[in-house]
Amino acid sequence: MENSTLTLLLGALVLLVIYFVKKYTFWQRRKIPIPDGYWPFLGHIWPVYTVTKNMTDHFQDLYKKCNKHSMFGLYDGFKPVLVVREPHLVKTVMQSSFANFQKNGFEVSPKTDPLLARNPFFSVGEVWQNRRKRLTNAFSTARLKNLFTGVTQVCKKQQTFLEEQLKSKNQYDVELKHFFGRFTAESVSNAGLGIEGYSYEDNPPPNSFHSIGLTIFNPNFWTTLIFNMVFMKSSIAIFLGIPLLDKRVDAFFRRVVHENLDFRRKDRSPKHDFFQLMIEQENSEGEMDEERIVANTVTFFFDGFETTRLTLAFIGYQLAKHPEIQEKLRNEIRTAIVKNDGVIAFETLKELKYMDQVISESQRFHTALTFLKKVCTNECELVGSDGLSVRMIPGMEVYIPINPIHHDAEYWSNPEVFDPDRFSEERKQDIEKMTFLPFGEGPRMCVGMKMALLLTKSCLATLLKDYKIEMSPKTTVPLKWSKYHFLSEPISGIWVKISKV
């Protein structure tokens, strides 16, 4: 009896060893290089899962370890993941062979996250196509011009807020992400829903849009575990029923939309906000789907609040570090305003070419999302210029390392130097395609890109025409990244001093 038990245990151990060897030699058997430092069960991503290292630095290190190859492999737990480094491979995955990689690797469950499941970023197939088509129409140039009316009201609130802060002092000491969060939250409520967001109040109600944004994106150990689970191990999060959207936030948006719909049924005066467009789209189809309007509202908030305020904060950081660039940008803004009868009009923003350069360079230098994850949906082959090749089968994942590519000296001269002139008319033609990916590329390129740029340019123009930004000693330079955030988040924040010019 004892011998048979021992035999069974040894047999099970042998099978387990064979299983581990097979799993952790997947890339070696295909002659694809891998970086060292992976652990059984956790693979290469263990520092992120255990919240001991931030996502940005970790992927940068992995990328550098394989800098002589067109692609390299990782182990995410037991799962083999391919990372493509060459621009032509990025193009293949995101654009030219889109039919084979049309699914994002980030998933949420319609059961636990019914609102986010309709977001184009998470959805697939016909749901994705329908949602994207609707939002593309919503952010056409003509529609944006209407939405700009609401954005200008927020710009005035920002101006009034700053004047109030500087009444009794020469400088306003503030953390930029928090400061710009007021702007993006109020833009979502005003231009998005046509309602008051209370984001510039000293004591806002607990359910103000700014407070809700901080609830969703407040980094701590537990929220980081949830975000990492949803974004890195979606299947486990779905199996455990872990929602990305807090139930309180879900309830907040449902209530706001329901009350707004009731109000607009009674008030027939013309509206020019995103919410009205959603109502018109629903009416054109003959039946009002309130759940769909709520989902679109959540999408508008997610796309308009966090990544935009983070982008603005990084731009502010670079302008504070480089006062000569800030002054050149201020002169461009003032000149454009004079040409447009002393106001910041929709057309004014189009003339701010140097601002476009500053925004683009900041997005290159500080990328909010470190990487994109795509899933193979049809069998195909990826071949690098160095002869490395992988036969991809449905279900395999491919990572697009956005931040590492943005800092790769092979594609960018002096990548650690902040230089807006890289994107000047004379030099931007030299930028290799598929090496600048702040909004992604191909059919799944960020549908809210135009709206995000409208908010960014409006906010910067309003701020810089009358105020200057200087670095505060509270800011750690260079920035250090928090391990408690899925996006690129500075540990101690970005503190500056704002004063009148």
C-alpha positions as CSV (number, residue, x, y, z in Angstrom):
1,M,0.0,0.0,0.0
2,E,2.8,2.4,1.0
3,N,4.7,1.6,-2.2
4,S,1.7,2.3,-4.4
5,T,1.0,5.6,-2.6
6,L,4.6,6.6,-3.0
7,T,4.5,5.6,-6.7
8,L,1.4,7.8,-7.2
9,L,3.0,10.7,-5.5
10,L,6.2,10.4,-7.5
11,G,4.1,10.1,-10.7
12,A,2.2,13.2,-9.8
13,L,5.5,15.0,-9.1
14,V,6.9,13.9,-12.4
15,L,3.8,15.1,-14.2
16,L,4.0,18.4,-12.4
17,V,7.6,18.9,-13.3
18,I,6.8,18.1,-17.0
19,Y,4.0,20.6,-16.9
20,F,6.2,23.4,-15.4
21,V,9.0,22.6,-17.9
22,K,6.6,22.7,-20.8
23,K,5.0,26.0,-19.7
24,Y,8.2,27.8,-18.9
25,T,10.1,26.7,-22.0
26,F,7.4,27.9,-24.4
27,W,9.5,30.8,-25.8
28,Q,12.8,29.0,-25.5
29,R,11.5,26.2,-27.7
30,R,10.5,28.8,-30.3
31,K,13.9,30.5,-30.1
32,I,12.4,33.8,-28.9
33,P,14.5,35.7,-26.3
34,I,13.1,36.4,-22.9
35,P,14.4,38.7,-20.1
36,D,15.6,37.0,-16.9
37,G,14.0,37.4,-13.5
38,Y,10.7,35.4,-13.8
39,W,9.2,33.4,-11.0
40,P,7.1,30.2,-11.2
41,F,3.4,30.9,-11.0
42,L,3.9,34.7,-11.3
43,G,6.2,34.9,-14.3
44,H,7.8,38.2,-15.2
45,I,5.0,40.4,-13.9
46,W,5.4,39.4,-10.2
47,P,6.7,42.8,-9.0
48,V,3.5,44.5,-10.4
49,Y,1.2,41.8,-8.9
50,T,2.8,42.0,-5.5
51,V,2.8,45.9,-5.7
52,T,6.6,46.1,-5.1
53,K,7.3,47.9,-8.3
54,N,5.4,50.3,-10.5
55,M,4.2,49.3,-14.0
56,T,6.2,52.0,-15.9
57,D,9.6,51.2,-14.5
58,H,9.1,47.5,-14.7
59,F,8.2,47.4,-18.3
60,Q,11.0,49.8,-19.2
61,D,13.5,47.4,-17.5
62,L,12.1,44.4,-19.3
63,Y,12.2,46.3,-22.7
64,K,15.8,47.3,-22.2
65,K,16.9,43.7,-21.4
66,C,15.9,42.7,-24.9
67,N,16.9,45.8,-26.8
68,K,18.7,44.0,-29.6
69,H,15.6,42.0,-30.7
70,S,12.5,42.8,-32.8
71,M,10.4,41.0,-30.3
72,F,10.7,39.1,-27.0
73,G,8.6,36.8,-24.8
74,L,7.3,37.1,-21.3
75,Y,5.5,34.8,-18.9
76,D,2.5,36.2,-17.3
77,G,1.9,33.5,-14.7
78,F,1.8,30.4,-16.9
79,K,0.6,32.4,-19.9
80,P,3.2,33.2,-22.7
81,V,2.9,36.8,-23.9
82,L,4.7,38.3,-26.9
83,V,6.1,41.9,-26.8
84,V,6.7,43.5,-30.1
85,R,9.4,46.2,-30.4
86,E,9.7,47.1,-34.1
87,P,7.4,49.7,-35.6
88,H,6.4,47.5,-38.5
89,L,5.3,44.8,-36.0
90,V,3.3,47.4,-34.1
91,K,1.7,48.4,-37.4
92,T,0.9,44.8,-38.2
93,V,-0.8,44.2,-34.9
94,M,-2.7,47.5,-34.6
95,Q,-3.5,48.3,-38.2
96,S,-2.5,46.2,-41.2
97,S,-3.5,42.9,-39.6
98,F,-6.2,44.3,-37.4
99,A,-8.6,41.5,-38.3
100,N,-6.2,39.1,-36.5
101,F,-5.9,41.3,-33.4
102,Q,-9.1,43.1,-33.1
103,K,-9.7,42.3,-29.5
104,N,-8.1,44.3,-26.6
105,G,-6.7,42.2,-23.8
106,F,-8.5,44.2,-21.1
107,E,-11.9,42.7,-20.3
108,V,-14.7,43.4,-17.8
109,S,-17.8,41.2,-17.2
110,P,-21.2,42.5,-18.4
111,K,-22.5,40.9,-15.3
112,T,-20.3,42.7,-12.7
113,D,-19.5,45.8,-14.8
114,P,-22.6,46.3,-17.1
115,L,-21.8,50.0,-17.8
116,L,-18.0,49.6,-18.5
117,A,-18.7,46.5,-20.6
118,R,-20.3,48.9,-23.2
119,N,-17.2,51.1,-23.3
120,P,-15.4,50.7,-26.7
121,F,-12.1,50.1,-24.9
122,F,-13.5,46.9,-23.3
123,S,-16.1,45.8,-25.8
124,V,-15.7,43.6,-28.9
125,G,-17.4,42.6,-32.1
126,E,-20.7,44.2,-32.9
127,V,-21.1,45.9,-29.6
128,W,-17.7,47.6,-30.1
129,Q,-18.6,48.7,-33.7
130,N,-21.9,50.2,-32.6
131,R,-20.5,52.0,-29.6
132,R,-17.5,53.3,-31.6
133,K,-19.7,54.6,-34.4
134,R,-21.9,56.5,-32.0
135,L,-19.0,58.1,-30.2
136,T,-17.2,58.9,-33.5
137,N,-20.3,60.9,-34.6
138,A,-20.4,62.5,-31.2
139,F,-16.9,63.9,-31.5
140,S,-17.1,65.2,-35.1
141,T,-15.7,68.7,-35.6
142,A,-19.2,70.2,-35.9
143,R,-20.3,68.5,-32.6
144,L,-17.1,69.6,-30.9
145,K,-17.8,73.1,-31.8
146,N,-21.1,72.9,-30.0
147,L,-19.5,71.2,-27.0
148,F,-16.9,74.0,-26.8
149,T,-19.6,76.3,-25.5
150,G,-19.8,74.2,-22.3
151,V,-16.0,74.1,-22.1
152,T,-15.6,77.9,-22.3
153,Q,-17.9,78.1,-19.2
154,V,-15.5,75.8,-17.4
155,C,-12.6,78.0,-18.5
156,K,-14.3,81.0,-16.9
157,K,-14.8,79.0,-13.7
158,Q,-11.1,78.2,-13.7
159,Q,-10.2,81.8,-14.2
160,T,-12.6,82.9,-11.3
161,F,-11.2,80.2,-9.1
162,L,-7.6,81.3,-9.6
163,E,-8.5,85.0,-9.1
164,E,-10.0,84.0,-5.8
165,Q,-7.0,82.0,-4.7
166,L,-4.6,84.9,-5.5
167,K,-6.7,87.6,-3.8
168,S,-4.6,87.7,-0.6
169,K,-1.3,86.1,-1.8
170,N,1.1,86.3,-4.7
171,Q,1.3,82.6,-5.4
172,Y,-1.0,79.7,-5.3
173,D,0.7,76.5,-4.2
174,V,-1.1,73.5,-5.7
175,E,-0.7,69.9,-6.8
176,L,-1.3,69.9,-10.6
177,K,-3.2,66.7,-11.0
178,H,-5.7,67.8,-8.3
179,F,-5.9,71.3,-9.9
180,F,-6.5,70.0,-13.4
181,G,-8.9,67.4,-12.1
182,R,-11.3,70.2,-11.2
183,F,-11.2,71.3,-14.8
184,T,-11.7,67.9,-16.4
185,A,-14.4,66.9,-13.9
186,E,-16.3,70.1,-14.4
187,S,-15.9,69.8,-18.2
188,V,-17.5,66.3,-18.0
189,S,-20.4,67.7,-16.0
190,N,-20.9,71.0,-18.0
191,A,-20.0,70.0,-21.6
192,G,-20.9,66.4,-21.1
193,L,-24.2,66.5,-19.1
194,G,-25.1,70.2,-19.0
195,I,-25.3,70.3,-15.2
196,E,-23.3,71.8,-12.4
197,G,-20.4,69.7,-11.2
198,Y,-19.4,71.8,-8.1
199,S,-15.7,71.0,-8.9
200,Y,-14.5,74.5,-8.0
201,E,-16.3,74.7,-4.7
202,D,-14.3,74.8,-1.5
203,N,-16.7,72.4,0.2
204,P,-18.3,70.4,-2.7
205,P,-21.1,68.0,-2.0
206,P,-19.8,64.4,-1.5
207,N,-21.2,63.4,-4.9
208,S,-19.5,66.2,-6.9
209,F,-17.9,65.0,-10.1
210,H,-14.5,65.8,-8.9
211,S,-15.1,63.7,-5.7
212,I,-16.4,60.8,-7.8
213,G,-13.3,61.0,-10.0
214,L,-11.1,60.8,-6.9
215,T,-13.1,57.9,-5.6
216,I,-12.4,55.9,-8.8
217,F,-8.8,56.8,-9.3
218,N,-7.6,57.2,-5.7
219,P,-4.5,55.0,-5.6
220,N,-3.9,52.7,-2.6
221,F,-2.9,49.1,-2.1
222,W,-6.4,47.5,-2.5
223,T,-7.5,49.6,-5.5
224,T,-4.1,48.8,-7.1
225,L,-4.7,45.0,-6.6
226,I,-8.2,45.4,-8.2
227,F,-6.9,47.4,-11.2
228,N,-4.0,45.0,-11.7
229,M,-6.4,42.1,-11.5
230,V,-8.8,43.6,-14.0
231,F,-6.1,44.8,-16.5
232,M,-3.6,42.0,-16.1
233,K,-5.7,39.0,-15.1
234,S,-9.1,39.8,-16.5
235,S,-10.3,36.1,-16.5
236,I,-9.6,35.8,-12.8
237,A,-11.3,39.1,-12.0
238,I,-14.4,38.0,-14.0
239,F,-14.4,34.6,-12.3
240,L,-14.2,36.1,-8.8
241,G,-16.9,38.7,-9.8
242,I,-14.6,41.7,-9.0
243,P,-16.0,44.9,-10.6
244,L,-13.8,47.7,-11.8
245,L,-16.5,50.3,-11.2
246,D,-17.4,50.8,-7.6
247,K,-21.1,50.2,-6.8
248,R,-21.4,53.7,-5.4
249,V,-20.1,55.2,-8.6
250,D,-22.4,53.0,-10.7
251,A,-25.4,54.2,-8.6
252,F,-24.2,57.8,-8.9
253,F,-24.2,57.8,-12.7
254,R,-27.5,56.0,-13.0
255,R,-29.1,58.5,-10.7
256,V,-27.6,61.5,-12.5
257,V,-28.7,60.3,-15.9
258,H,-32.2,59.4,-14.7
259,E,-32.7,62.8,-13.1
260,N,-31.3,64.6,-16.2
261,L,-33.6,62.7,-18.5
262,D,-36.6,63.7,-16.3
263,F,-35.5,67.3,-16.4
264,R,-35.1,67.4,-20.2
265,R,-38.5,65.8,-20.8
266,K,-39.9,68.9,-19.1
267,D,-37.4,71.5,-20.4
268,R,-37.4,71.6,-24.2
269,S,-34.9,74.5,-24.5
270,P,-32.0,73.9,-27.0
271,K,-29.0,72.1,-25.5
272,H,-25.6,71.6,-27.1
273,D,-23.9,69.0,-24.8
274,F,-22.9,65.4,-25.2
275,F,-25.9,64.2,-23.2
276,Q,-28.3,65.9,-25.6
277,L,-26.6,64.2,-28.5
278,M,-27.0,60.8,-26.8
279,I,-30.8,61.5,-26.4
280,E,-31.1,62.5,-30.1
281,Q,-29.3,59.3,-31.1
282,E,-31.7,57.2,-29.0
283,N,-34.7,59.0,-30.3
284,S,-33.6,58.5,-33.9
285,E,-33.7,54.7,-33.2
286,G,-37.3,54.9,-32.0
287,E,-36.8,53.7,-28.4
288,M,-35.0,55.3,-25.4
289,D,-32.4,52.9,-23.9
290,E,-31.5,54.6,-20.6
291,E,-28.9,52.0,-19.7
292,R,-27.1,52.8,-23.0
293,I,-27.1,56.5,-22.1
294,V,-25.7,55.8,-18.7
295,A,-23.0,53.6,-20.2
296,N,-22.0,56.4,-22.7
297,T,-22.0,58.9,-19.9
298,V,-19.5,56.7,-17.9
299,T,-17.4,56.3,-21.0
300,F,-17.3,60.1,-21.5
301,F,-16.3,60.5,-17.8
302,F,-13.6,57.8,-17.9
303,D,-12.1,59.2,-21.2
304,G,-12.4,62.8,-20.2
305,F,-11.4,62.9,-16.5
306,E,-8.3,60.8,-15.6
307,T,-6.1,60.6,-18.6
308,T,-6.7,64.2,-19.5
309,R,-6.0,65.6,-16.1
310,L,-2.8,63.4,-16.0
311,T,-1.8,64.7,-19.4
312,L,-2.3,68.3,-18.3
313,A,-0.4,67.7,-15.1
314,F,2.6,66.4,-17.1
315,I,2.5,69.4,-19.5
316,G,2.4,71.7,-16.5
317,Y,5.4,70.0,-15.0
318,Q,7.4,70.4,-18.2
319,L,6.4,74.0,-18.6
320,A,7.5,74.7,-15.0
321,K,10.8,73.0,-15.7
322,H,11.3,74.9,-18.9
323,P,10.2,78.6,-18.5
324,E,11.6,79.5,-21.9
325,I,9.2,77.0,-23.5
326,Q,6.4,78.3,-21.3
327,E,7.0,81.9,-22.4
328,K,7.1,81.0,-26.1
329,L,3.8,79.2,-25.7
330,R,2.3,82.1,-23.8
331,N,3.3,84.5,-26.6
332,E,1.6,82.2,-29.2
333,I,-1.6,82.1,-27.1
334,R,-1.7,85.9,-26.7
335,T,-1.0,86.5,-30.4
336,A,-3.8,84.1,-31.4
337,I,-6.2,85.8,-29.0
338,V,-5.5,89.2,-30.4
339,K,-6.2,87.9,-33.9
340,N,-9.6,86.6,-32.7
341,D,-11.0,89.8,-31.2
342,G,-9.5,89.2,-27.7
343,V,-11.3,85.9,-27.0
344,I,-10.3,82.2,-27.0
345,A,-12.6,80.9,-29.8
346,F,-12.9,77.4,-31.2
347,E,-10.9,78.7,-34.2
348,T,-8.2,80.2,-31.9
349,L,-7.3,76.7,-30.7
350,K,-6.6,75.5,-34.3
351,E,-3.9,78.2,-34.7
352,L,-1.9,77.1,-31.6
353,K,0.6,75.0,-33.5
354,Y,3.4,75.3,-30.9
355,M,0.9,74.2,-28.3
356,D,0.3,71.1,-30.4
357,Q,4.1,70.5,-30.3
358,V,4.3,70.9,-26.5
359,I,1.3,68.6,-26.0
360,S,2.7,65.9,-28.3
361,E,6.2,66.1,-26.7
362,S,4.7,65.8,-23.3
363,Q,2.7,62.8,-24.3
364,R,5.8,61.2,-25.7
365,F,7.8,62.0,-22.6
366,H,5.1,61.0,-20.1
367,T,2.8,58.3,-21.4
368,A,-0.3,57.7,-19.2
369,L,-0.7,54.1,-20.2
370,T,2.6,52.1,-20.3
371,F,1.4,49.4,-22.7
372,L,-1.5,48.2,-24.8
373,K,-2.6,44.5,-24.8
374,K,-4.0,42.8,-27.9
375,V,-5.4,39.3,-28.3
376,C,-4.9,37.2,-31.4
377,T,-8.2,36.2,-32.9
378,N,-7.1,34.4,-36.0
379,E,-4.0,32.3,-36.6
380,C,-1.2,34.3,-38.3
381,E,2.6,34.8,-38.2
382,L,4.6,37.7,-36.9
383,V,8.1,38.1,-38.4
384,G,10.7,40.6,-37.3
385,S,13.5,42.1,-39.4
386,D,16.1,40.1,-37.4
387,G,14.5,36.8,-38.5
388,L,12.6,36.1,-35.3
389,S,9.1,34.8,-36.0
390,V,6.2,33.5,-34.0
391,R,3.1,31.6,-35.1
392,M,0.3,33.3,-33.3
393,I,-2.8,31.2,-32.4
394,P,-6.1,32.6,-31.2
395,G,-6.0,33.5,-27.5
396,M,-2.3,34.5,-27.4
397,E,-1.6,38.0,-26.2
398,V,0.6,40.7,-27.7
399,Y,1.9,43.7,-25.7
400,I,2.6,47.1,-27.4
401,P,5.1,48.8,-25.1
402,I,4.1,52.4,-25.6
403,N,6.3,54.1,-23.0
404,P,9.5,52.2,-23.7
405,I,9.1,52.9,-27.5
406,H,8.6,56.6,-26.7
407,H,12.0,56.6,-24.9
408,D,13.9,54.4,-27.3
409,A,17.0,56.1,-28.7
410,E,16.7,54.0,-31.8
411,Y,13.7,56.1,-32.8
412,W,14.2,59.3,-30.9
413,S,17.3,61.4,-30.7
414,N,18.1,62.3,-27.0
415,P,14.8,60.8,-25.8
416,E,15.3,62.1,-22.3
417,V,15.4,65.7,-23.4
418,F,12.1,67.6,-23.6
419,D,12.1,69.1,-27.1
420,P,8.7,70.2,-28.5
421,D,10.5,71.1,-31.8
422,R,10.6,67.3,-32.6
423,F,7.0,67.8,-33.7
424,S,7.5,71.0,-35.8
425,E,6.5,71.0,-39.4
426,E,10.1,70.7,-40.4
427,R,11.0,67.8,-38.2
428,K,7.9,65.7,-37.6
429,Q,8.2,64.1,-41.0
430,D,11.3,62.4,-39.7
431,I,9.3,60.6,-36.9
432,E,9.0,56.9,-37.8
433,K,5.4,55.8,-38.0
434,M,4.1,53.7,-35.1
435,T,6.7,55.1,-32.7
436,F,4.3,57.8,-31.3
437,L,1.3,56.1,-29.8
438,P,-0.3,58.3,-27.1
439,F,-3.8,57.5,-28.4
440,G,-3.0,54.1,-29.9
441,E,-3.4,53.5,-33.7
442,G,-5.5,51.7,-36.2
443,P,-9.3,51.0,-35.9
444,R,-9.2,51.0,-32.1
445,M,-7.4,54.3,-31.8
446,C,-8.9,56.4,-28.9
447,V,-12.3,57.6,-30.1
448,G,-12.2,60.5,-27.6
449,M,-8.9,61.9,-28.9
450,K,-10.3,65.1,-30.4
451,M,-12.3,65.8,-27.3
452,A,-9.3,65.2,-25.0
453,L,-7.2,67.7,-27.1
454,L,-10.0,70.2,-27.1
455,L,-10.1,70.1,-23.3
456,T,-6.3,70.2,-23.0
457,K,-5.8,73.2,-25.3
458,S,-8.7,75.2,-23.9
459,C,-7.4,74.7,-20.3
460,L,-3.8,75.6,-21.2
461,A,-4.8,78.7,-23.2
462,T,-7.0,80.0,-20.4
463,L,-4.3,79.4,-17.8
464,L,-1.2,80.5,-19.6
465,K,-2.5,83.8,-21.1
466,D,-2.6,85.4,-17.6
467,Y,-0.7,83.1,-15.3
468,K,2.8,81.5,-15.0
469,I,3.7,78.1,-13.5
470,E,6.8,77.7,-11.4
471,M,8.2,74.5,-9.8
472,S,7.5,74.0,-6.1
473,P,10.2,72.5,-3.9
474,K,7.5,69.9,-2.9
475,T,8.0,68.2,-6.3
476,T,10.5,65.4,-6.5
477,V,12.7,65.9,-9.7
478,P,13.0,63.7,-11.6
479,L,9.5,62.3,-11.0
480,K,9.3,58.9,-9.3
481,W,6.5,56.6,-10.1
482,S,4.0,55.2,-7.6
483,K,3.6,51.4,-7.5
484,Y,0.0,52.0,-6.4
485,H,-1.4,53.1,-9.7
486,F,-1.9,51.3,-13.1
487,L,-1.3,54.6,-14.9
488,S,1.9,56.7,-14.6
489,E,1.4,58.4,-11.3
490,P,4.1,60.5,-9.6
491,I,4.7,59.4,-6.0
492,S,4.6,62.8,-4.3
493,G,2.5,64.5,-6.9
494,I,3.5,67.5,-9.1
495,W,3.5,70.6,-7.0
496,V,3.8,74.1,-8.6
497,K,3.3,77.7,-7.7
498,I,0.8,79.6,-9.9
499,S,1.0,83.4,-10.1
500,K,-0.1,86.3,-12.3
501,V,2.2,87.1,-15.2
